[in-house]
Amino acid sequence: MFAVGLTGGIGSGKSTVADLFAVHGVPIVDTDLIAHRITAPHGIAMAPIEREFGAAFVAPDGSLDRAQMRSLVFSDDSARHRLEAITHPLIRAETERERADAQGAYVIVVVPLLVESGSWKTRVNRVLTVDCSVDTQVARVMQRNGFSREQVLAIMARQATREARLAAADDIIVNENAPLDALTAQVEKQHRAYLSLAAA
């Protein structure tokens, strides 16, 4: 099935854009949601994570202690690689299963780290980047997550630059504090384009 990889930096509005495509009946496969599902209480990643990192990283309900893990992987690259070695193959398998089950003219796969991963661009037909300024990203994440400016900038420093995401994009949706109807219009335009490409 024709596949569009939807990406963008933290706070760019990927989820909002994905929701607007879903209104048109487009199936959405969200790798972030899959990552949360496999690290939810007793998710399929939790046993190997506990074996690798210890019980201190498992919350009382059996889910990943995200704050504890975030603190570790931000200070220790080897820990991040060990975590990714567990989660990435599981996320990939679940993503492919959901893609295979998707019904429609085309599917949107939401991949926050599409540019960083290196391999994703070859696994989709088009890359759609949701773009906004760095200042807008920082303000949104501070408001949404209660993070400090320094925390947000630290997260962004581990992501591809805005320029790299734009360079990788086949299509761009601008979400610079646009009113919802303007964002909706951009999504409708892309939806029509993807229907034509998928039919071809």
C-alpha positions in Angstrom: 0.0 0.0 0.0 1.1 3.6 -0.7 2.7 4.9 2.5 3.4 8.4 3.7 6.0 8.9 6.4 4.9 11.8 8.6 7.6 13.5 10.7 8.5 16.7 12.5 10.4 17.8 15.5 9.0 17.7 19.1 6.2 20.2 19.4 5.7 20.6 15.7 2.1 19.3 15.7 2.5 15.9 14.1 -0.3 14.4 16.2 -2.7 17.2 15.2 -1.9 16.7 11.6 -2.3 12.9 11.8 -5.7 13.4 13.5 -6.7 15.7 10.6 -5.8 12.9 8.0 -7.7 10.4 10.1 -10.8 12.6 9.7 -10.6 11.6 6.0 -10.5 7.9 6.9 -6.8 7.5 6.3 -5.4 4.7 8.5 -2.7 6.0 10.9 0.2 3.9 12.2 1.9 5.9 15.0 5.3 4.6 16.1 5.1 6.8 19.2 1.9 5.1 20.3 3.4 1.7 19.6 6.5 2.6 21.7 4.2 3.5 24.6 2.2 0.4 24.1 5.2 -2.0 24.3 6.4 -0.2 27.4 2.9 0.0 29.1 2.2 -2.2 32.1 3.6 -5.7 31.2 4.1 -4.6 27.5 6.3 -6.9 25.4 9.4 -4.7 25.9 9.2 -4.7 29.7 10.7 -8.1 30.5 13.8 -7.5 28.4 14.1 -3.9 29.7 14.0 -5.2 33.3 16.7 -7.8 32.5 18.9 -5.2 30.9 18.5 -2.3 33.2 17.1 -3.7 36.5 13.8 -3.3 38.4 14.6 0.3 39.2 13.4 1.2 35.7 10.0 -0.5 36.1 7.2 1.5 37.7 5.0 -0.2 40.4 2.3 -0.8 37.7 4.7 -2.8 35.5 5.3 0.0 33.0 8.5 1.7 32.1 9.5 4.4 34.6 9.9 7.0 31.9 11.4 9.8 34.0 14.1 7.4 35.3 14.9 6.1 31.9 14.9 9.6 30.3 17.4 10.7 32.9 19.6 7.8 32.2 19.6 7.8 28.4 20.2 11.6 28.3 23.4 11.2 30.3 24.6 7.9 28.9 24.7 7.2 25.1 25.5 3.5 25.7 22.3 3.1 27.7 20.3 4.8 25.0 21.8 2.3 22.4 21.0 -0.6 24.7 17.4 0.6 25.1 17.0 1.1 21.4 18.4 -2.4 20.7 15.4 -3.7 22.7 12.7 -1.4 21.6 13.4 -0.6 17.9 13.0 -4.2 16.5 9.7 -4.5 18.5 8.4 -1.2 17.2 9.4 -2.1 13.7 7.6 -5.4 13.8 4.5 -3.9 15.3 4.6 -1.1 12.7 4.8 -3.5 9.8 2.0 -5.6 11.3 -0.3 -2.5 11.5 0.7 -1.4 8.0 -0.2 -4.8 6.7 -3.6 -4.6 8.4 -4.4 -1.1 7.2 -7.4 -0.6 4.9 -7.6 2.4 2.5 -6.0 4.1 -0.5 -2.9 4.9 1.5 -1.5 4.8 5.0 0.2 7.4 7.1 3.1 6.2 9.3 4.0 8.7 12.0 7.7 8.5 12.7 9.1 11.3 14.9 12.7 10.2 14.2 12.3 9.4 10.5 15.2 11.5 9.4 17.5 10.3 12.2 16.8 6.6 11.6 18.4 6.6 8.2 16.3 3.6 6.9 12.8 5.0 7.1 13.0 7.1 4.0 13.4 3.9 1.9 10.3 2.3 3.5 7.8 4.9 2.5 6.7 6.5 -0.8 6.6 10.1 0.4 8.0 12.0 3.4 5.7 14.7 4.8 7.3 17.1 7.3 5.3 19.2 9.7 7.4 22.4 10.2 7.5 25.3 12.6 10.1 27.6 14.1 12.4 26.4 16.9 10.9 29.1 19.2 7.4 27.7 18.6 8.6 24.2 19.3 10.1 25.2 22.6 7.1 27.2 23.7 4.7 24.4 22.9 6.6 21.7 24.7 7.2 23.9 27.7 3.5 24.5 27.9 2.4 20.9 27.1 5.0 18.9 29.2 5.9 21.4 31.9 9.6 21.1 30.9 12.1 23.9 31.3 13.5 25.6 28.2 16.9 23.8 28.9 15.1 20.4 29.0 13.4 21.1 25.7 16.6 22.2 24.0 18.4 19.1 25.3 15.7 16.9 23.6 15.9 18.9 20.4 19.7 18.6 20.3 19.3 14.8 20.0 16.9 15.2 17.1 17.6 16.2 13.4 17.8 19.9 12.8 14.9 21.7 11.2 17.0 22.1 8.1 17.7 18.3 7.8 14.0 17.5 8.2 13.0 20.0 5.5 15.8 18.7 3.2 14.4 15.1 3.6 10.8 16.2 2.9 8.9 15.5 -0.3 6.0 17.6 1.1 5.7 20.2 3.9 2.8 21.3 6.1 3.5 24.6 7.9 2.1 24.7 11.5 3.4 28.1 12.7 0.5 28.9 15.0 -1.9 28.8 12.0 -5.6 28.7 12.8 -7.0 25.1 12.7 -9.0 25.8 9.5 -5.7 26.8 7.7 -4.0 23.6 8.9 -7.1 21.6 7.9 -6.9 23.1 4.4 -3.2 22.1 4.0 -4.1 18.6 5.1 -7.0 18.4 2.6 -4.7 19.5 -0.2 -2.1 16.8 0.7 -4.8 14.2 1.1 -6.1 14.8 -2.5 -2.5 14.7 -3.8 -1.8 11.4 -2.0 -5.1 9.8 -3.3 -3.9 10.7 -6.8 -0.4 9.3 -6.2 -1.8 6.1 -4.7 -4.2 5.6 -7.6 -1.3 6.0 -10.1 
